[in-house]
């Protein structure tokens, strides 16, 4: 009989998912700030400061700032956001260098609000970008939407992960395999691991059932060239080994009795009215 890790996954109640939606909306609002700010001449540090002020206004705790580095003796992450530019895949550190026309910047952030976490990433174009790079962004956001849609139809994550990797390969790009999504709830990182590709582990004990109460952060990272990455000397930033661009999109997604619901997506009309009140 096939074994999996589903017995270790903490399923969330309808009430708890509702609380997580509030954290998700706080993260969505932060990304609206980024959408307005990202432009040539703006620095990633400026955007990071705006995110920090936003979370402070809401009474939310940024999840990334001071996150410990697993490399012994190395500094914790120093910012509220990961800002990964062009060939940077993930965990880029914000700085004061202005963004340049044609850049892309992947912004990943999360917060803890009223005891529950939200986490989302978007890759933003800086001004006009090339058609090839735009396709990279479209495919990466597209594979995330594919995964969310397939949660309606598949019973196990392994089935979805295989489709995700095939979708990326069919478009001539590569899926990063060093980093995966994760369960999320009261902690940013919970069981299960959520890879965007098929693996021996996922075909065995790492697989899990798609069921109501499951909440996961799905975050494909897609490279224009090789899937291989390397760590920079800052001990955080991961870049592609061939220096070609990388994109990253992420949603926190809950499985409800009515199907999958992205907790970090735009508010409904009713939620918009509540946010405005």
N, C-alpha and C positions, 0 to 999 in steps of 0.2 A: 504494500500500500504506500502511495506517495506521501511523504511527510513534508510539512512546511512549518513556517514560524507563526502561523496565525494565532496560536494559543498564547503567544507573547505580546500580541498587539492589543493595546488598550483602546477599545471602541468607545466613541463619544456618544452621549445622549443628545436628543434634539435640543435640550436646553444648553448643553455645553457647546454644541455647534453654533447655536445662536450667539453665545458669548465670543466664540472664535471669529464669527462674522464681524464683530465690532473691531477686533484687532485687524482683521483683513481689510476693513474699510479705512482704517488709519493708515495702513500701508498703501492702499490704492490712492488715498489723498496725497501721500508723499510723492508718489509717482506722477501725479498731476503737476506738482511743483517742478519736478524734473522736466516734464514735457514742455513747460513754459520757459524754463531757464536754459536748457541745453542749446548752445549756439556757439559759433566761432567767437573766440575772445573770452568766453566764460571758463573759469577753472573748475575742476572737479571738487576742489576744496570749498568753493563758494556753494556749490550744490549740496555738499555734505553738511555745511553749517545750516543751510535752510532746512534740511531734513531734521537735524538735531533740534532746531527751534520748534519745528512742527510737532515733533513727538513730545517735547517739553510742554507745549501749550495743552496737549491732550492728557498730560499726566501718564504718558506711556514710556516704558523703559526700552531704549534701543537694545536689540539683541546682539549686535555685532561688536559694539565698542567694548574693549577690554576682554574680548573672547580669547581664551588661552591658546597659545601656540603649543602644539603637541611636541615640537622640537625642544628638548630640554634647554632651559636657560635663555630662550628667545622671547622677545617682547610680545605681549598680547596685541591683538589687532587694535590699531589706534583710532579708528573712525567709526561713524555710525553706518556708513555704506561701504560696500566694495565697489570700486570704480575701475573697471577693466577696459582699457583703450586698445582698439585695433587688434594686435596679436595677443593681447592679454586675455586669457580665458576666464579667469576667476581670481578673486581675492586681491585685486589691485587696490593700492592705497591711494586715497585722494591726495592731490598736491595743488600747488598754486600755478602750475604751468597752464597757459590758456589752451583750450581746445582749438583745433584747426579745421577749417572747411574740408570735408571729405573724411574726417575721422568717424569712427563709431565708438560709442561708450556703453558698456554693459553695466547697469546699475542694479545692484542686489542689496536689499535691505529688509529688516524685520523689526517687529516690536512686540513687547509684552504689555497687554492692556487688560486690567481687571483679572489678572492671573492666567491669561491665555495668549497664545502666540499667533502671529501672522507673518508670512514670509513671501516675497515676490521679487522677480527680476524682470527687467526689460532692457533690450539693447536699442539705443537711440542713435539715429543718424545726426551728424553735426553738419548742418547745411545740406548741400547737395553731395550725394555719394554716387559711386559708380553703379552701373546696372548689375554688375556681378556681385558687388557687396550687398546691394538691395535684395538680390535673390537669396543670398545667405540669410539675411534677416527674415525674409518671407518664409523660407523653408523652416527655420528654427521656430518661429512663432506658429507656423503651420503644423509642425510635428507635435507641439504642445497641445494645440487644439484637437488634433487627431487623437491623442492619448485621452483627453477628457471625454471626447465623443465616444470612444471605444469602451469607456467604463460602463456605458449603457448596455453593451453587447457581450462582453467577455466575462468569464467567471474567475480567471486568474491573471495576475499581473504579468506573468511570463508571456502570455499571448499578446498582450499590448506592447510590451517591450520589444518583442521580435518585429512587430509591425512598425514601430517607431524607427528602428535601425534600418529596416528595409526602405522606408520612405526617404530617409536621409540619403542612403546609398543610391537610390534611384535618381536623385537629383545631383549626383556627382560630388557630394560632400561627405564628411566623416564625423561620426559620433564620438565625442570624448568619453573614454571609458574609465578614466582615473577618478572621476567624481560622479556622484549619483544623488538622486533625491532622497527623501527621508520622511518617516512619520513625524507628526508634529502635534502638539497639544499644549500641555502646561510647560513642556520643555520644547526648545527649538528642534532638537534632534531626538527622536524616539524611534522605536521599531515601527515599521520595517525599513530596511534600505530599499530604495526605489530606483533601480538602474534603468537606463534608456536604451538598453541593448540586451540581447540574449547572452547568457553565460552558463557555465556548468553549475554554479551555485543556484542561479535562478531556476534552472531546470530541475533542481533537486530541493534541498532543504531551505533555500532562500526564497522560494516562491510563496505567495500568499493569496488568499481568497478576496475577491472584490465583494464587499458586503456592507450593509448599512451600518453607520457608525465609524467606518474607516475614514481617517483624515490624513492625507499625504501631501507633501510638497513635491510636485512634479517639475523637474528643471533640466530640460535638455540643453546641452552645450554642444554646438556644432562648429566644426572647423572647415575652412575653405580647402585646406590641404590635408596634411597628415593629422591623425588623431593624437599623435604624441605631444607631450607637454614637458616643460622643465621649470624648475623653481628658480626665481631670481635671488640675488644676494640679500634682498630685504626679508627673506625667509617667509614671505607671504604670497607675492604675485606669481602666478603660473602663466607662462606664455607658450604659444605653439613653437615647436622646435624649428619649423621652417619659416617662422616670422610672418605667416599669412594670417588673415583676419579670422576671428572667432566671434560667435554670437551666443547669447544666453537669454532664455526666457523662462519664467517660473510663475506658477500659481499654487496657492494652497487650496486643495480641493477636498471637499467632504462628500462622502457617499450617503445620500439620504434615501428615505423610502420612495421618493419621487425621482431618484437618479442622482448623477453627479452635480455638484454645485461649487463653482469656483468662489471661494470666500474672499479672494483678493481682486475680484472683478468690480466693474462700475456698479454703483448703487441702483437699485430699482427706483421707480418714481416715488413709492412710499418711503423708501429709505432716504431719498434725496430731500423730501419734505421734512423728515425727522432731523437730518443733519443740519438743515437750514434753520430749524426752530431753536 
